Amino acid sequence: MTNLPPNAQNPDHLSNDAAQELLRQLRQKQGNWVEWGSAIAKLQKAGYNPQDIFEATGFEQIQQNQVVVGAQVYNSLVSAGASGAAQSHYAQRGSDVLYELRLLTQQERAAAAELTFQHKIDADEAREIARAIKDFSYLGTQPPGFENHPGDAIAYQCWKLARQNTDLQQRSRLIAKGLKFAHSQTARQQIEQLLTDFSVVPKRPAPTLPFYRLESEAELPRVVPVVGELPLTPKDLQAIPLIEEIGSFRMVKFAGEQAWVPLPGWQTLLSAEDPVAIMCNSDRLPTQTPTTPEPVLVVVDRAQRQWDAGSYFVVDNSSELDFQWFETAPQVPILGRIIVIVRPKKILDEELTKDSWQIDE
């Protein structure tokens, strides 16, 4: 039997017997994927490491994240009263589809899940649908002819993109997609007008996300605690807690909840008035270029809350932080402007860098 290692930090108590039972259920794939997600969430909330869970069950970390988040979305569908057919379908399959709906509100998730179920949508298209619904919710006023429904939200996105497109083949594809998802008759009429109206509305390009990649060892400083100024006592020296560097960005966390992360003195950081750092995977960013997800550090200046079309912002998305670019002034509160997105340094062998004699050779 594979046991989890002793866990010193256990914020949500879980007995060893209970943990072993959850491991057994996961290892033997008992129940459905929603139950797997619930079991993994309990283990992680109790403080167990995803790598240890993987070694004990065979669930890779990316799979753990997908089923945990997907199960949370599924439970919100049940709470919001999604149809029995949709609930039954997603209880057996579709964790990847529900995972893509994670940024939506509970009511939006239920409506979007109904739509993805009816149209047999895969995960890639579900990602586009979720973004269209979220962008539609950010609009200050409801566009003429389009109702507050996920089908109309997708139709509006297609209508908007088709009007900006000069390629007739691409334009026709967008019109067909808009007609497929349009919920209201008025939305269908708006899209059908594009069959005879070939005028093009210029598209405002989205700005480039401010990515930085840590490249050299000199850009990976260490945070060192300060004991104080002499005279000091041995007790003063012993009072400083042991610092443990965490993750790709060497974040430092003490016994409390506050944590710090070292960053190079780039000018954009030095000039920031109230910078804070948010950790996430790069697939949470509103980028148009598909890339392999990697951990990133998003630095936000909380003092910059004035909208402009050349920046990305952090906003309140139904009591959760979300990153967005707005072509026009939004109606949602802006909480800060993204000033830097840091990618971790690519290290082929992290253990090798700790041996100076090997580096010198």
N, C-alpha and C positions, 0 to 999 in steps of 0.2 A: 504494500500500500504506500502511495506517495503522500507524505505529510507536508503541510505548509510549515515554513520555519516559524519559530517563536516570534510573536509580534509585540514589540514593546509599546508601540503607539496604537491604541485601539479605541478611537473616539466613539465608535458604535459597537458596544460589546457583542462578541459572537463567540460562544464557547467552542472549544476544540472539537467536541463531538458534532456540534451543528455545522462547523466548517467542513469537517470530513464527510458529512452526509451530503452537503452541497457539492463537494468535489466528486463524490461517487456518482451523483445524478448527472453532473456535467460530463464526466469521463465516459459514462455509459449512454449518453445522449438520451436520457429519460425525459419525457414530456415534450413540449413544443419549444420553438425558439424563443417565445415570449418568456417562458419559465426559465430558460437558460439565461436570458438577459437579466431577469430578476435575481437569479442566484449569483451571477457574477457581480451585479451591483451591490449585493449584500456583502460579498467578500471584499470588494474594493472599498466600500464605505467603512468596513471594519478595519481598514488599514493594510490589507494584504496587497502585495506587489503584483501588477499584471504579469510580470515575467514568471513569478512563482506559480501563478494560476495557470499560465501556459504550460509550464513544465509538468504540472500535476494533472492537467485535463486535455491538453492538445489544442485548446482554443488559442489561436494566435492573438496578439494584442490588437491588431486591426479588426479581427472578428469580434473580440470582446467589446470594443468600442461600438461596433455596428449593432450588435444585438442589445446592448445596454440602452443605447439611445433609441433604437427602434422600438424596444419594449416600452420605453417612456412615452413615445408617440402613440403606440398602440393603446396604452392605458388611457391616454387623453381622448382617443377616438371613442372608447367605451363610455367615458364620462360625458362626452359631448353628444352621445346618442346616435352614433353612426349606425347605418342599417345593419341588420343581422347578417345579410349576405356579405357585406364588406368586412365585418368583424370575423366571420367564419373563414373567409378567404385569407385575410392577413394573419390569422392565428396560425396558419399552416405554412405560409410562405410570404416572401416580400419584405423581409427585414431591410434589405438594401433600398427598396422604394420608400418605406416609411422613414428611414434614416435621412433621406433627402428633404423630408418635410419638417425637420427639427426646428427650423427658424420661424415657423409659422405659429400663430396663436392657436389655442385649443380648438376654437370654432373653425378657424381656417384649415387646421389639420384635418378635421372631420370632413369638411366639404371637399378638400383636395383629395383625400383618400377615396371618397366616393367616386370622384372624377377619374382618378388613376385606375380604380377597380373597373369602372364601366368601360373605359377605353383601353384596358390592358396595357398600361404604360410601364415601361422599364425604368431602371434607376437613372439612366442618363437623361431621359426626357422628363422624369420626375424632378430632377434638379432644375431644369429650365422652367418647368411649371411653377415650382416653389418660388423661384426668383421673380417670375412674372406676377404672381399673386402678391408677394411682398412689395414689389415696386408699385403695384396698383394701390396698395393700402397707404403708401406714402404720399400719394397725390393729394393736394390741398382740396380740390373740388373734383367731384365725379365727372369724368369726360362725357360730353353729350352723347346719348344713345347707348352707353354702356352701364349695366347695372352692377351692383355689388355682389358678384357671384364669381367663383373661380373660373368658370367657363368664359365669362365676359372679360375677366382680367387677362386671360391668355389671348382672347380675340383682340383686345385692345393693344397688347404688345405686338401681335402680328400686324394689325392695322397700322400702327406707328412705324414699324420697321419697313413695311411694304411701301409706305409713302416716302421713305427716305432712300429707297433702292432704285437704281437705274437699270439694273439687270432684269430683263423681262422674265427670264426663267425663274430667278430667285424670287422676284415679286409675285409671280403666279403661285409658287410654292407656299409663300407666306399667306396669300389670300385663301388658298385651299385649306391651310391649317387653321386660319382664323374662322372660316365657315364651319369647320369640323367641330370646334370647341365652343362656338358662340352659343350662349344660353338664351338670350333675349332676341326677339324679332328685330328690335331696333339696332342691336349690335350687328346682326346679319345685314341689315340695310346699309349700315355705315361701311361695312367691308365690301358689299356688292357694288357700291359706288366707285370703288377703285378699279372695277372692270372697265369703266369708261373714262375715268379721270386719271390721266397718266402724268399729272404734274408731280414734281419731286420737291419735297421739303428738305432743305439742307440739314444734315445731321451734325450736331455738336459732338465732337469726339471726346471721349472720356479722358481725363488726365492720366498720366503714367503714375503708377504706385511708387512711392519713394523707397525702393528696396536698396539696402546696403548688404554686402557680403563681407563678413569678417575673413580676412585673407592671411594674416600673418600672426605669429605668436605674440608679437608686440601689441597687437590689437586685442589680446585676451588677458587683460589685467586681473589681478586678484584683489579681493576685498579683504583688508586686514583690520581687525578690531584694535582700537586704541585703549590702552590701559589708563593712561593719564600722564601727568607731569610729575617728576620727582620733587619731593620725596614721596615714595609709595611703599606700601607694606606687602609682604607675601600674600596676605588676604586679598589685596587689590588685584594682584596678578592671578590668583586662583578664581576670582569672581568672574573673569571673562569666560563666557561659554565657548565650547569647542565649535568651530565653524566647519560646516560640511557644504562643499560646493555641489550643486544639483544641476544635472542636465547639460545641454549643449552650450548654454549661455553662462554657466557657472554661477547661477543664482545662489544667494546665501540666505538661509533662514535660521532664526534663533528659536528659542523655546516658545515664544509667542507667535502670533499670526503674521506679524510684519516680516517682510522679506526685502532684500536688496539685490540688485544685479549690477555688475560693473559694465560700463560702456565706454568706448573711446571718446575723447573730447572733440567730436565733430562740431563744426560751427553751428549747425542747425540745432544741436542739443544744447550748446552753450547759450544760445540766444533764446531758448524756450523759457517761458515765464513759470509754468507749472506743469512740468513733464511727469507722466506716470507711464509705467510699462504694463502691457497686457500680453500674456502668453497664449498662443493658440496654434493650430495647424494652418498651413497656408491655404487649405481648401475652404477656410472660413472667410477668406478675403474676396471682395467683389472684383476679381480679375477675370478678364475675358480670354486669357490664354491658358489652356489646360496644362498643368504641370504636375509632376509627382509630388504629392503632399509631403511637407517637411515642417518641423517645428520652426516657428518664427516668433520674434518679439516685436510687438507693435507699440511704438512710443507715441503717446497722445499728449498734446498740450491742452490741458483743461481750460486755460485762459482764453484760447481762441475758439469762440463759439459763434462767430459771425459767418454766415454762409457766403461762399463764393464758388463759382463753377469750376475752378481749377484745383480743387482740393477734395480729399476724402475725409469723412467725418465719422465719429462714433456717436450713435444715437440710442435712445431708449426704445427698444423693440419689445413692447408688452412686458416690461420689467426685466428684460435681458439686454445686455449690450450687443450692438450690431454695428458693422462697418458698412458705410454706404457712400456712393457718389450721387449727387442730385443735380440734374440738368437745370432745374429751376428751384427757387427757394422752397424748402419743404415746410410742412405744417407740424412736423414732429420736433421736439426739443433737441437741439444740438448740444452735445455734452463735451465736445472737444474736437480738435483737428489732428489728423494723423500727420506726424512730421517725419517719422523714420520707421521703416520696417526692416529689422535686422535678420539676416539669414545666418545660421551658424557656420563656423569655419569647417570645411571638409577635411577631416583627419582620417587618413587611411588606417592608422593603427594608433589609437589614443594611448595605449600602454607604452608604446615605443617612445613617445614624446616625454615620458617621465624619466627616462634614463638618459642623462646628458652625455654619457660616454658613447652611446649608440648614435645619438644625434650628431656628435662631433665627427664620428667616422663617416 
